[in-house]
Amino acid sequence: MWMPSLLRHEGVSVNTTAIAPRSLSVVVPAFRCAAMLRRCLAALSASTLSRSDWELIVVDDSSGDDTTRVPDGIADLVLVTPAGPRGPGFARNLGATHATGNVLVFVDADVLVAPVTLAQFKTAFESNAHVAAIHGAYDDQPGEPGFISQYRNLLHHWVHTNHAGESTTFWAGCGAVRREAFLAVGGFDAERFPRPQIEDIELGYRLVDHGLRILLDPTIQGRHLKRWTLRGVSRTDLLDRAIPWMHLLIDRKHVANDGPLNLQAAEKVMTASLGVALLSLLVFVLTGNLIWLWISVAGVAAILVGNLPLFRWFARVRGLPFALAVIPMRLLYYATCVLGAGWAMTTHRWMPEFRGRRPSPTLGTSSSTSTGSSFT
């Protein structure tokens, strides 16, 4: 029986009563987000799936504020990363080592799952015995009202909704993986990704490399609470997506291959189109030759045509003015892709090698029922 009484020893909190095995272990990494975490845990507590079917593990990534106290009386287990912050990958790994469920459900602290989300995960795994991981999507009602936040979160919803089915990547914002498969591939690569980047995407690649299947089910949804800014979007797309993703693809020798989601061939063509447009514009400025200007215009036109389905969708769900405002955001996105890919390809030879990912030796070695345990 779950009891809210907790003891804290060496950075780990455990219940005074042993946790009985459940079908699902929900792992929520959190870092300096007390207010959002309260809402996240409230949404989980409202789940239609019986509480006896799932356990809740919250991992505070050494926030140093009130975040670590929010889960008291709600979570079965509260962990604190040692010598942190260590990043969400490390925090999720730590939660996984203490989990007792057959399936690990990862939910970000700024995501509100729908009441049926956990039940959907349980049913999906029961119905797909040969699937190792399943992830969902953000819903179409983002928590923040500003244009940048609405655009960013709705874009994620649109991309995932239009790529349902077999996937080669994983999403940890609202995704689940069989614990046995997670431990077998070594969990998240917290060494290569010590902060929020593409650690979940890379995990998906390794699952597929091991012959395991991943499904994207956009009917499994959560609401994103994050407030995006133009600077935050640009920084994330460049430093936390484009550059590390290109480094990863070069390592895997998959740069030219057709990829998942926003790495599909059409997206690569549009990224190349903007690169040509920018280069042609520069040549026009230097030479004054109008042919280069027309080449630049043609490159931008190709991007606009390629994004017409997206623009139409935004016009339908948020109106024409909103859809028109999305156009420069898409051009900015492709510009960061060009810059990120160019930077990664130029600097890759000097980057540390991460081929042959070594699983963390601590994964699967800790018990959730022993008080005073720690993750080192």
BAMI-191624 format. One record per residue (C-alpha): residue number from 0; x, y negated, z. Coordinates in steps of 0.5 Angstrom, whole numbers. Layout:
N
 resi    px    py    pz
  NUM     X     Y     Z
...
//
This chain:
376
 resi    px    py    pz
    0     0     0     0
    1     3    -7    -2
    2     4   -11     4
    3     7   -19     3
    4    11   -18     9
    5    18   -20     7
    6    26   -19     9
    7    31   -23     6
    8    38   -20     6
    9    44   -21     2
   10    40   -25    -3
   11    35   -20    -4
   12    28   -20    -1
   13    24   -13     0
   14    18   -11     3
   15    18    -8    10
   16    13    -2     7
   17    16     2     1
   18    13     0    -6
   19     9     6    -9
   20    11     7   -16
   21     6     3   -21
   22     5     4   -28
   23     8    -3   -30
   24    13    -7   -26
   25    12   -15   -28
   26    19   -19   -28
   27    19   -26   -27
   28    25   -30   -28
   29    25   -37   -25
   30    30   -43   -24
   31    28   -49   -21
   32    21   -49   -23
   33    16   -48   -17
   34    10   -52   -19
   35    10   -48   -26
   36    12   -41   -22
   37     6   -42   -17
   38     1   -43   -24
   39     5   -37   -27
   40     4   -32   -21
   41    -4   -35   -20
   42    -5   -33   -27
   43    -2   -26   -26
   44    -6   -25   -19
   45   -12   -26   -24
   46   -11   -20   -28
   47   -16   -15   -29
   48   -11    -9   -29
   49   -12    -6   -22
   50    -7    -9   -17
   51    -5    -2   -15
   52    -3    -1   -23
   53     3    -6   -23
   54     8    -9   -18
   55    11   -16   -18
   56    18   -18   -18
   57    20   -25   -18
   58    28   -27   -19
   59    30   -33   -17
   60    36   -35   -21
   61    39   -39   -15
   62    35   -45   -16
   63    37   -48    -9
   64    30   -51    -8
   65    23   -49    -6
   66    22   -44   -12
   67    25   -38    -8
   68    19   -39    -3
   69    13   -39    -8
   70    13   -32    -9
   71    12   -30    -1
   72     6   -27     0
   73     5   -26    -7
   74    10   -22   -10
   75    12   -15    -8
   76    19   -16    -9
   77    23   -23    -9
   78    30   -23   -11
   79    36   -28   -11
   80    42   -28   -16
   81    48   -28   -13
   82    53   -33   -14
   83    48   -36   -19
   84    45   -39   -23
   85    47   -33   -28
   86    41   -34   -33
   87    35   -31   -35
   88    38   -25   -38
   89    42   -23   -31
   90    36   -25   -27
   91    31   -20   -31
   92    37   -15   -31
   93    37   -15   -23
   94    29   -15   -23
   95    29    -8   -27
   96    34    -5   -23
   97    29    -5   -17
   98    23    -4   -21
   99    19     3   -20
  100    14     2   -26
  101    15     6   -32
  102    14     0   -36
  103    18    -7   -35
  104    13   -13   -37
  105    17   -19   -37
  106    14   -26   -36
  107    17   -33   -36
  108    16   -37   -30
  109    13   -43   -35
  110     8   -38   -38
  111     0   -36   -36
  112    -2   -29   -38
  113    -9   -28   -40
  114   -13   -24   -35
  115   -13   -18   -40
  116    -6   -19   -42
  117    -3   -13   -37
  118    -9    -9   -38
  119    -7   -10   -46
  120     0    -8   -45
  121    -2    -2   -41
  122    -7     1   -46
  123    -2    -1   -52
  124     4     3   -49
  125    -1     9   -48
  126    -4     9   -55
  127     3     8   -58
  128     7    14   -55
  129    13    13   -59
  130    14     5   -58
  131    19     3   -54
  132    17    -4   -53
  133    11    -9   -55
  134    11   -17   -55
  135     6   -22   -56
  136     5   -29   -57
  137     3   -36   -54
  138    -4   -38   -55
  139    -7   -43   -59
  140    -8   -48   -53
  141    -1   -50   -50
  142    -1   -53   -43
  143     2   -60   -45
  144    -2   -65   -49
  145     4   -69   -53
  146     5   -68   -60
  147    12   -65   -60
  148    10   -60   -55
  149     3   -58   -58
  150     7   -57   -65
  151    13   -53   -62
  152     8   -48   -58
  153     3   -48   -64
  154     9   -46   -69
  155    11   -40   -64
  156     3   -38   -64
  157     3   -38   -72
  158     9   -35   -73
  159     8   -29   -69
  160     1   -28   -71
  161     3   -28   -78
  162     8   -23   -77
  163     4   -17   -73
  164     6   -10   -73
  165    13    -7   -73
  166    19   -12   -71
  167    26   -12   -70
  168    27   -17   -65
  169    24   -17   -58
  170    21   -23   -54
  171    22   -24   -47
  172    17   -30   -46
  173    11   -25   -45
  174    14   -18   -47
  175    14   -11   -45
  176    19    -5   -46
  177    19     2   -43
  178    24     2   -37
  179    28     8   -39
  180    29     5   -46
  181    31    -2   -43
  182    36     2   -38
  183    39     6   -44
  184    41     1   -48
  185    44    -3   -42
  186    39    -9   -41
  187    40   -16   -43
  188    47   -18   -45
  189    48   -23   -40
  190    55   -24   -41
  191    54   -26   -48
  192    48   -30   -46
  193    49   -33   -39
  194    44   -39   -41
  195    37   -38   -44
  196    39   -37   -52
  197    37   -31   -56
  198    38   -25   -51
  199    32   -22   -52
  200    33   -22   -60
  201    39   -19   -59
  202    36   -14   -54
  203    31   -12   -60
  204    37   -11   -65
  205    40    -6   -60
  206    33    -2   -59
  207    32    -2   -66
  208    40     1   -67
  209    38     6   -62
  210    32     9   -67
  211    27     6   -62
  212    21     2   -65
  213    18    -5   -63
  214    11    -8   -64
  215     9   -15   -64
  216     2   -15   -62
  217    -1   -23   -62
  218    -7   -21   -59
  219    -3   -20   -53
  220    -2   -28   -51
  221     0   -32   -46
  222     0   -40   -45
  223     6   -44   -45
  224     7   -50   -40
  225    13   -52   -43
  226    14   -60   -44
  227    18   -61   -50
  228    22   -67   -53
  229    25   -68   -59
  230    32   -68   -56
  231    30   -62   -53
  232    27   -58   -59
  233    33   -61   -63
  234    38   -58   -58
  235    35   -52   -57
  236    34   -50   -65
  237    42   -52   -66
  238    45   -50   -60
  239    41   -44   -57
  240    38   -41   -63
  241    42   -43   -70
  242    49   -42   -68
  243    49   -36   -63
  244    44   -33   -68
  245    48   -34   -74
  246    54   -31   -70
  247    50   -25   -68
  248    48   -24   -75
  249    56   -24   -77
  250    58   -20   -72
  251    52   -15   -74
  252    54   -16   -82
  253    47   -17   -83
  254    47   -25   -85
  255    45   -23   -92
  256    39   -18   -90
  257    32   -20   -90
  258    30   -21   -83
  259    24   -22   -78
  260    20   -27   -77
  261    23   -34   -78
  262    29   -30   -81
  263    26   -28   -87
  264    28   -29   -94
  265    23   -35   -95
  266    26   -38   -89
  267    33   -37   -92
  268    31   -40   -98
  269    28   -46   -95
  270    34   -47   -91
  271    39   -47   -97
  272    34   -52  -101
  273    35   -57   -95
  274    43   -56   -95
  275    43   -57  -103
  276    38   -63  -102
  277    43   -66   -97
  278    49   -65  -101
  279    46   -68  -107
  280    43   -74  -103
  281    51   -75  -101
  282    53   -74  -108
  283    48   -79  -110
  284    50   -84  -105
  285    57   -83  -107
  286    56   -83  -115
  287    50   -87  -116
  288    48   -81  -121
  289    40   -81  -121
  290    41   -73  -123
  291    43   -72  -116
  292    37   -76  -113
  293    32   -72  -117
  294    36   -65  -115
  295    35   -67  -107
  296    28   -69  -108
  297    27   -62  -112
  298    30   -59  -106
  299    25   -62  -101
  300    19   -61  -105
  301    21   -54  -105
  302    21   -54   -97
  303    14   -57   -97
  304    11   -52  -102
  305    14   -46   -98
  306    11   -49   -92
  307     4   -51   -95
  308     1   -45   -91
  309     3   -48   -85
  310     1   -55   -86
  311    -6   -52   -88
  312    -6   -48   -81
  313    -4   -54   -77
  314    -9   -59   -81
  315   -15   -54   -79
  316   -13   -53   -72
  317   -11   -60   -70
  318   -13   -65   -76
  319   -10   -68   -82
  320    -6   -73   -79
  321    -2   -68   -74
  322    -1   -64   -80
  323     3   -70   -84
  324     7   -71   -77
  325     9   -64   -78
  326    13   -65   -84
  327    19   -69   -81
  328    19   -64   -76
  329    20   -58   -81
  330    25   -62   -85
  331    29   -63   -78
  332    28   -56   -76
  333    32   -54   -83
  334    37   -59   -82
  335    39   -56   -75
  336    39   -49   -79
  337    44   -52   -84
  338    48   -55   -79
  339    48   -49   -74
  340    49   -44   -80
  341    55   -48   -82
  342    58   -49   -76
  343    58   -42   -74
  344    61   -39   -80
  345    66   -44   -80
  346    68   -42   -73
  347    66   -35   -72
  348    73   -33   -73
  349    76   -36   -67
  350    70   -34   -63
  351    70   -28   -57
  352    69   -21   -60
  353    62   -18   -58
  354    62   -12   -62
  355    60    -6   -59
  356    56    -9   -53
  357    58    -5   -46
  358    52    -4   -42
  359    52    -7   -35
  360    55    -2   -30
  361    50    -4   -25
  362    44    -3   -29
  363    40     3   -26
  364    44     3   -20
  365    40     0   -14
  366    34     2   -11
  367    28    -3    -9
  368    26     1    -3
  369    33     0     1
  370    33    -6     5
  371    39   -11     5
  372    41    -8    -2
  373    45   -13    -7
  374    46   -14   -14
  375    54   -15   -16
//
